[in-house]
Amino acid sequence: MLGYKKNLLLQVKMVQQITEGISITVETFYNKEQSNPLLNEFTFAYRISIDNFSNFPIKLIRRHWQIFDSNGTHRDVEGEGVVGQQPILEPGESFQYISGASIRTDIGKMIGKYQMENMLNKKLFSVQIPEFDLIAPHKLN
């Protein structure tokens, strides 16, 4: 899991959304080892699963994230592909990756979208990434 020690990650929640036959599932984890609450540094990992339930091959072109802290801070992150890749998924195939985000409060959220290309007709379309919470485990008690 990208160098994370399993016992230092605490799973928070899993959400799923399907757009145009493309399923996006997100699992979030609090990364205790890389967080420092005394300095208002809260680090989370998230695992994204992309499943192509459509009848055409797709290519993930770009990503766009909106990251929110509970203190009102908002930032946008955009770029090509994910984790240095622009995966192509045939119908029925899946792709999974792990990434992370740091926020300044113990509660936040992320939402986003992928720009995909239909490899048959070369048309671009957006796939929603479901909104998911970033919550430090002590807030769940």
Secondary structure as UniProt FT lines:
FT   TURN            2..3
FT   HELIX           6..8
FT   STRAND          9..19
FT   TURN            20..21
FT   STRAND          22..31
FT   TURN            32..34
FT   HELIX           37..39
FT   STRAND          41..52
FT   STRAND          58..69
FT   TURN            70..71
FT   STRAND          74..80
FT   TURN            83..84
FT   STRAND          88..89
FT   TURN            91..92
FT   STRAND          94..103
FT   STRAND          107..118
FT   TURN            119..121
FT   STRAND          124..135
FT   HELIX           137..140
//
